[in-house]
Amino acid sequence: MRRVLTVWVALVGVFSLYGFGTYRQTTGNQVTVLNRAGQATNRITDGDGIQLQITLAQSVTNQQTVTFKIGAADIQVGSCMIATGNTCRTDLFPSLGWHWDAGGVAQNTRVVKAFDNGGSLIGQSDALTVLPRPVVLVHGFISGPDAWKTYIGSNGYLTSIGLQGFAVGDGQFPGAMNVGSFTNPTARTNTMAQNAEIEGQYIAAVRKATGAEMVDLVGHSMGGMISRYYIDRVMQQRDIAQLIMLGSPMGGSDCSVLPASLGFFLPASLEIRQSYMQGVFNRQITHRHGIQFYDLAGTAIVDSFKSPCADVPNDTVVSFGSVNAIPLQSSQFDDIHSDLSVSRSVFNDFVRPLLEKPADAFTLAPDPEPASAPAAPLQFTRVYTGHVDAASSTEITINIDPNVSVASFALYDATRSVTVSVRGASGNVIQLDPQANGFIRVDDPSSMIYL
């Protein structure tokens, strides 16, 4: 009796081990990571297209669903079903967020774990090296790659968190956008469509050099609009993980009306106008291909009398309302337009958390409905032009329309060398003061205009 009892207990142990899905690492179940070509790999870049496959040591007799998870938090990243036999694999999917755990903790290696119907661990992969995605930076109107001087380089913000940064036009790869230059304001610029083509060529070069299938896009001002055009009209297959924008006027900015009226920076200055963005661009450029959009609004200006060409709150040229003119995820920061691309606080509080998103923070973004008819834009009722010789002066008299209680005036000086004084109807000089009469001087070229 003792011998029979001993054998029966041993059989129960074997049945429990193989029949109820306790951990079966000793059985030889194998999880394999496959690249886009269907080949086994032990090295990927965050965002690469992959498949997950499990091969059991023994064939199943009942239908089995296998779930794959990564990280200490057991984030589910895929599943497949074994109807018969001993293997199955997931559909191809992007490994977005695989380099990061919650809280911005980098993970250079991953182990993919497989679980059965009952939630028991049945196998895991060998260690998989996961490199971080590169970041492509896109400058805005009347600007250049120097707008990202704090982001790239050995001491840049991106380097500090282990990311490679590439600014369109920086010479690392061919391609430089033409969005206007203050040294030649009457020269023709590219259209957003033309600049989007150049951006696409640069992105392709970054992907080829790094081996990454996807990059993050960070765009300042018009760079966000150009990137939207790239995603909608130029991109052949998804190669963008997410679009992070800083002060990009999704509804346009009528601060470009003045330089456009003077014939400066055409056609770029025309495309930034509120009437164009809302009446044309937003009605046509709607496809996102699942890419999530983020935009940060600067809200340093809150008084209407300090803002002659944009609704408040704004960053001097782009309003909070314009940032939110299309469906996206927005935030706000108390800063002016030109500082959004250099501020460490903006990077730490807005950009960095998005670059460090873990796998469960990525979802497919739907395409929005085309924008509705635009609201009536702000108008400059008169535009005066003139030339002042060196060491000379000129005087312009502006007659204010009847029944106007508050009037705004904007002076656009491409040379940044004109000294201005203002006299009232009595002949007395009006002191230009931010508190008394809302005087603002914007003297950074990336802020579009000088006021």
C-alpha positions in Angstrom: 0.0 0.0 0.0 2.8 2.4 0.8 4.4 1.8 -2.7 1.1 2.5 -4.5 0.5 5.6 -2.4 4.0 6.9 -3.1 3.5 6.5 -6.9 0.1 8.2 -6.8 1.5 11.3 -5.0 4.3 11.6 -7.6 1.8 11.5 -10.5 -0.2 14.3 -8.9 2.9 16.4 -8.8 3.6 15.9 -12.4 0.0 16.7 -13.4 0.1 19.8 -11.4 3.3 20.9 -13.0 2.1 20.4 -16.6 -1.6 20.6 -16.4 -2.5 23.7 -14.4 -0.1 26.2 -15.9 2.3 26.8 -13.0 5.7 28.2 -14.1 7.1 25.9 -16.7 10.5 27.4 -17.5 12.1 23.9 -17.2 9.8 22.6 -20.0 11.6 24.7 -22.7 8.8 27.1 -23.6 10.4 29.9 -25.5 9.4 33.5 -26.2 11.0 35.1 -29.2 11.1 38.7 -30.4 10.9 39.0 -34.2 11.8 42.1 -36.2 9.8 43.6 -39.0 11.2 41.1 -41.4 10.1 38.2 -39.2 13.6 37.4 -38.0 14.5 36.7 -34.4 16.3 39.6 -32.8 17.9 40.6 -29.4 18.2 44.3 -30.2 15.6 46.9 -31.1 15.1 50.7 -31.0 12.0 51.9 -29.1 9.2 52.2 -31.6 10.5 49.5 -34.0 7.8 47.2 -35.5 8.0 43.7 -33.8 6.1 40.5 -33.4 6.2 38.3 -30.3 6.1 34.5 -30.7 5.9 31.7 -28.2 6.8 28.1 -28.9 5.7 25.5 -26.3 7.6 22.4 -25.6 4.4 20.4 -25.9 1.3 20.9 -28.2 -1.9 22.0 -26.6 -5.1 20.0 -26.8 -7.4 23.0 -25.9 -7.4 26.5 -27.3 -4.9 28.6 -25.4 -4.6 32.4 -25.3 -1.1 33.7 -24.5 -0.6 37.2 -23.2 2.8 39.0 -23.3 3.9 41.5 -20.7 6.9 43.6 -19.9 8.3 45.5 -16.9 7.8 45.2 -13.2 4.3 46.6 -13.7 3.5 43.7 -16.1 2.3 46.0 -18.9 0.4 44.0 -21.5 2.0 44.5 -24.9 0.4 41.8 -27.1 -1.4 38.5 -27.3 -1.9 35.6 -29.6 -4.0 32.4 -29.6 -2.8 28.8 -30.0 -5.8 26.9 -31.5 -3.8 23.7 -32.2 -0.1 22.9 -32.1 2.5 24.6 -30.0 3.1 28.1 -31.3 1.6 31.4 -32.1 2.7 35.0 -32.8 1.2 38.4 -32.4 0.4 40.8 -35.3 3.2 43.3 -36.1 3.0 46.3 -33.7 5.3 49.2 -32.7 7.3 48.8 -29.5 6.6 52.3 -28.4 7.6 53.1 -24.8 9.6 50.0 -24.3 12.8 51.9 -23.3 11.0 53.6 -20.4 9.2 52.6 -17.2 6.9 55.0 -15.3 8.6 58.0 -13.8 11.1 58.3 -16.6 13.2 55.3 -15.6 15.3 54.1 -18.5 15.3 50.4 -19.3 18.1 49.4 -21.6 17.1 45.7 -21.6 13.7 44.0 -21.5 12.5 40.5 -20.8 9.1 39.6 -22.4 7.1 37.3 -20.2 4.2 35.0 -21.5 1.1 34.1 -19.4 -1.6 31.5 -20.1 -5.3 31.7 -19.8 -5.2 31.5 -16.0 -2.6 34.2 -15.7 0.3 31.9 -14.9 3.8 32.5 -16.2 4.6 30.0 -18.9 7.8 31.3 -20.5 10.0 34.3 -21.1 12.4 35.7 -23.7 16.1 36.2 -23.5 17.3 39.7 -22.6 16.3 42.2 -25.3 18.4 45.4 -25.8 16.1 48.4 -26.3 17.7 51.6 -27.5 15.9 55.0 -27.0 14.2 56.7 -30.0 16.1 59.7 -31.5 14.5 63.1 -31.4 14.2 65.4 -34.5 13.7 69.1 -33.7 11.9 71.4 -36.1 12.3 75.2 -35.9 9.7 77.8 -36.7 9.1 81.0 -38.7 12.1 83.3 -39.3 14.3 80.9 -37.3 16.8 78.2 -37.7 18.5 75.2 -36.0 20.0 77.5 -33.4 16.6 77.7 -31.8 17.5 74.3 -30.3 20.9 75.3 -28.9 20.0 74.2 -25.4 18.7 70.8 -26.6 21.5 69.3 -28.6 25.2 68.9 -28.1 27.2 67.3 -25.3 25.6 69.5 -22.7 22.1 69.6 -24.2 18.9 68.7 -22.5 18.4 65.6 -24.6 21.9 64.3 -23.9 21.3 64.7 -20.2 18.6 62.0 -20.4 20.4 59.7 -22.8 18.7 60.8 -26.1 20.2 61.7 -29.5 18.9 65.0 -30.8 18.9 66.3 -34.4 17.8 69.7 -35.5 16.6 70.1 -39.1 19.1 72.3 -40.9 22.0 71.7 -38.4 24.2 70.2 -41.0 24.3 66.7 -39.5 22.3 65.6 -42.5 21.4 67.4 -45.8 18.3 69.6 -45.8 17.5 73.1 -44.5 14.1 74.7 -44.4 13.5 78.2 -45.7 11.1 80.0 -43.4 12.5 83.6 -43.8 15.5 85.5 -42.7 15.7 88.9 -41.1 18.8 89.8 -43.1 16.7 89.6 -46.3 13.0 90.0 -45.3 11.7 90.5 -48.9 13.2 87.2 -50.2 10.8 84.4 -51.0 10.4 81.6 -48.4 9.3 78.1 -49.0 5.7 77.1 -48.5 4.9 74.8 -45.6 4.5 72.0 -48.1 8.0 72.5 -49.5 9.5 72.7 -46.0 7.6 69.5 -45.0 9.3 67.7 -47.9 12.7 68.9 -46.6 11.8 67.8 -43.1 10.9 64.4 -44.5 14.3 64.0 -46.2 16.0 64.9 -42.9 14.0 62.4 -40.9 14.8 59.7 -43.4 18.5 60.4 -43.0 18.2 60.3 -39.2 16.5 57.0 -39.3 19.0 55.5 -41.7 22.0 56.7 -39.5 20.5 55.5 -36.2 18.7 52.4 -37.5 15.5 53.6 -35.7 12.2 53.0 -37.4 10.5 55.9 -35.5 11.5 59.3 -34.1 9.9 61.8 -31.8 9.2 65.2 -33.4 9.5 68.4 -31.4 8.4 71.5 -33.2 8.5 75.2 -32.2 6.0 77.6 -33.6 5.6 77.1 -37.4 7.7 73.9 -37.0 4.6 72.2 -35.5 2.5 73.2 -38.5 5.1 72.0 -41.0 5.3 68.7 -39.1 1.5 68.3 -39.3 1.8 68.7 -43.0 4.6 66.1 -43.1 2.5 63.6 -41.2 -0.6 64.1 -43.3 0.8 64.5 -46.8 4.4 63.4 -47.0 4.9 60.5 -44.6 4.6 57.2 -46.5 4.4 54.9 -43.5 4.3 55.8 -39.9 7.8 56.9 -38.7 6.7 59.4 -36.0 6.1 58.2 -32.5 4.5 61.5 -31.3 4.4 65.2 -32.2 5.3 67.6 -29.4 4.8 71.2 -30.2 5.8 74.4 -28.4 3.7 77.5 -29.1 2.5 76.2 -32.5 -0.5 78.3 -33.6 -3.0 75.6 -34.7 -5.5 78.4 -35.4 -2.9 80.8 -36.9 -1.6 84.1 -35.6 -2.6 87.5 -37.0 0.7 88.9 -35.8 1.9 87.8 -39.2 -0.6 90.1 -41.0 1.7 93.1 -40.5 4.9 91.6 -42.1 2.7 90.0 -44.8 1.1 93.5 -45.6 4.7 94.8 -46.0 5.5 92.1 -48.4 8.0 90.4 -46.0 8.6 86.7 -45.6 6.1 85.6 -48.3 4.5 83.1 -48.6 5.3 81.9 -45.1 3.8 85.0 -43.4 0.6 84.4 -45.4 0.3 80.8 -44.3 0.5 81.7 -40.6 -2.5 84.0 -40.7 -5.6 83.0 -38.8 -7.7 83.1 -42.0 -5.4 80.6 -43.8 -4.9 78.2 -40.9 -8.6 78.0 -40.1 -10.0 78.5 -43.5 -7.7 76.3 -45.5 -5.0 74.3 -43.6 -7.1 72.9 -40.8 -9.8 71.8 -43.2 -7.4 69.8 -45.3 -4.6 68.6 -43.0 -6.5 66.2 -40.7 -4.8 62.8 -41.0 -2.7 61.8 -38.0 -2.1 58.0 -38.7 -2.6 57.3 -35.0 0.1 59.9 -33.8 -0.7 61.8 -30.6 -0.4 65.6 -30.8 0.7 67.8 -27.9 1.1 71.6 -27.8 2.3 73.9 -25.1 0.8 77.4 -24.9 2.7 80.3 -23.5 0.5 82.5 -21.4 2.8 85.3 -20.3 0.5 88.1 -21.7 -2.9 88.3 -20.0 -3.8 92.0 -20.5 -5.6 92.8 -23.8 -4.1 96.3 -24.1 -0.6 94.7 -24.2 -1.6 92.4 -27.1 -2.2 94.2 -30.4 -2.4 91.1 -32.6 -3.4 88.0 -30.6 -6.2 87.2 -28.1 -5.2 86.8 -24.5 -3.7 84.9 -22.8 -0.8 84.5 -25.2 2.9 84.3 -25.5 3.2 87.7 -27.4 2.2 86.2 -30.8 0.3 82.9 -30.3 -2.8 82.7 -28.1 -3.9 79.9 -25.9 -7.0 79.7 -28.1 -5.0 79.2 -31.2 -3.0 76.4 -29.7 -6.3 74.7 -28.9 -7.9 75.4 -32.3 -7.8 71.6 -33.1 -8.3 68.6 -30.9 -5.0 67.8 -29.1 -3.5 67.5 -25.6 -2.4 71.0 -24.5 -0.7 72.5 -21.5 0.3 76.1 -20.6 3.4 77.7 -19.3 4.0 81.3 -18.2 6.5 82.3 -20.8 6.9 84.2 -24.0 7.1 82.6 -27.5 10.9 82.8 -28.1 11.7 81.2 -24.8 9.6 78.1 -25.3 12.4 76.4 -27.3 15.2 77.1 -24.9 13.6 77.1 -21.4 14.9 74.3 -19.1 11.6 74.4 -17.2 9.6 73.8 -20.4 11.8 70.9 -21.2 11.7 69.4 -17.7 8.0 69.9 -17.1 6.5 69.4 -20.6 8.9 67.9 -23.1 10.8 65.4 -21.1 7.8 63.5 -19.5 6.5 63.0 -23.1 9.8 61.7 -24.4 9.9 59.3 -21.5 6.4 57.9 -21.8 6.2 54.2 -21.0 4.5 51.6 -23.2 1.0 51.8 -21.6 0.9 55.6 -22.2 0.8 55.3 -26.0 -2.6 55.0 -27.7 -3.8 55.5 -31.2 -5.0 59.0 -31.9 -8.1 59.3 -34.1 -8.3 61.8 -37.0 -10.4 64.8 -36.0 -13.3 66.2 -38.0 -12.3 69.0 -40.4 -12.2 72.4 -38.7 -15.4 74.6 -38.9 -15.5 78.0 -40.5 -13.0 80.4 -39.0 -13.9 83.2 -36.6 -13.5 86.7 -37.7 -9.8 87.5 -37.5 -8.3 90.6 -35.9 -7.6 93.4 -38.4 -5.1 96.1 -38.8 -7.2 98.9 -40.2 -4.2 100.8 -41.7 -0.7 99.9 -42.7 2.0 102.6 -43.1 5.3 101.9 -44.8 8.4 104.1 -45.1 12.1 104.4 -45.1 14.3 106.3 -42.6 17.9 107.2 -43.6 20.7 106.8 -41.1 20.9 109.7 -38.6 17.7 111.2 -39.9 14.0 111.0 -38.8 10.5 110.9 -40.1 7.1 111.6 -38.6 3.9 109.7 -39.2 0.5 111.0 -38.0 -2.1 108.4 -37.2 -5.7 109.5 -37.0 -7.8 107.4 -34.6 -11.3 106.5 -35.8 -14.3 108.0 -34.0 -15.7 106.2 -30.9 -12.5 104.1 -30.4 -11.6 104.0 -26.7 -8.5 101.8 -27.0 -6.2 101.6 -30.0 -3.2 99.3 -30.6 -0.2 100.1 -32.8 2.6 97.8 -34.0 5.9 98.9 -35.5 7.7 96.3 -37.6 11.4 97.2 -37.8 13.5 94.6 -39.8 16.7 96.5 -39.0 16.2 96.6 -35.2 17.9 100.1 -35.3 15.0 102.6 -35.2 14.4 104.7 -32.1 10.7 105.6 -31.6 9.0 108.4 -29.7 5.2 108.8 -29.5 3.3 112.1 -29.0 -0.3 112.5 -28.1 -2.8 115.0 -29.7 -1.6 117.6 -27.2 2.0 117.3 -28.4 3.2 115.8 -25.2 5.5 112.8 -25.4 3.9 109.5 -24.2 6.3 107.4 -22.1 6.3 103.9 -23.5 5.8 101.7 -20.4 4.5 98.2 -20.0 2.3 99.0 -17.1 1.0 102.4 -18.2 0.2 101.7 -21.8 1.1 98.1 -22.5 4.4 98.7 -24.4 6.1 95.5 -25.5 9.4 95.1 -27.3 10.0 91.8 -28.9 13.5 91.6 -30.3 14.1 87.9 -30.8 13.8 86.9 -34.4 12.0 83.7 -33.6 9.1 85.7 -32.2 8.1 86.8 -35.7 7.8 90.5 -35.1 9.0 93.5 -33.2 6.4 95.5 -31.3 
